[in-house]
């Protein structure tokens, strides 16, 4: 078998296996709860009317991440041209640091929005 075909086939099989395992496990858990006589409303607990839509949370966190990365590139260029820091250290270090700070800020903003 050619190596070129082996990689896409194995990727497809991995994705199919993960999806199959997720849905079959979820179905087994639900069937076990129904057999024990549990209330079916527990399956809908995450869909209450007061929660934020997932897309708003995603957009807020993604925006904070991009703002952090943009600020990191700006700070790294200042570090390289004004302070003489090596490019290989300044850019990745500040990008990871500011991206983490941006995601942390997005988490706190999301928590604040949820209240």
GITAUR-V98502 format. One record per backbone hydrogen bond with DSSP energy under -0.5 kcal/mol. CO is the residue of the C=O (numbers start at 1). NH is the residue of the N-H. E is the energy in kcal/mol with one decimal. If there is no record, write none. Layout:
BEGIN
co/nh/e
CO/NH/E
CO/NH/E
END
This chain:
BEGIN
co/nh/e
2/6/-1.0
3/7/-1.2
4/8/-0.7
5/9/-1.7
6/10/-2.3
7/11/-2.2
8/12/-2.5
9/13/-2.6
10/14/-2.1
11/15/-2.4
12/16/-2.7
13/17/-2.5
14/18/-2.2
15/19/-2.3
16/20/-2.8
17/21/-2.5
18/22/-2.2
19/23/-2.4
20/24/-2.6
21/25/-2.0
22/26/-2.1
23/27/-2.2
24/28/-2.2
25/29/-2.4
26/30/-2.2
27/31/-2.5
28/32/-2.3
29/33/-2.1
30/34/-2.3
31/35/-2.3
32/36/-1.5
33/38/-2.7
34/37/-1.0
39/42/-1.2
40/43/-1.3
41/44/-1.1
42/45/-0.9
44/47/-1.4
45/48/-0.5
48/51/-0.8
53/56/-0.5
53/57/-1.4
54/58/-2.6
55/59/-2.4
56/60/-2.2
57/61/-2.4
58/62/-2.7
59/63/-2.5
60/64/-2.2
61/65/-2.1
62/66/-2.4
63/67/-2.4
64/68/-2.2
65/69/-2.2
66/70/-2.5
67/71/-2.5
68/72/-2.0
69/73/-2.2
70/74/-1.8
71/75/-2.7
72/76/-2.8
73/77/-2.1
74/78/-1.7
75/79/-2.4
76/80/-2.4
77/81/-2.5
78/82/-2.3
78/83/-0.8
79/83/-0.9
79/85/-1.9
80/84/-0.6
86/89/-1.0
86/90/-2.7
87/91/-1.7
89/93/-1.4
90/94/-2.2
91/95/-2.2
92/96/-2.4
93/97/-2.1
94/98/-2.7
95/99/-2.3
96/100/-2.0
97/101/-2.1
98/102/-2.5
99/103/-2.3
100/104/-2.2
101/105/-2.5
102/106/-2.3
103/107/-2.1
104/108/-2.1
105/109/-2.4
106/110/-2.3
107/111/-2.4
108/112/-2.1
109/113/-2.3
110/114/-1.8
111/115/-0.6
112/115/-0.6
END
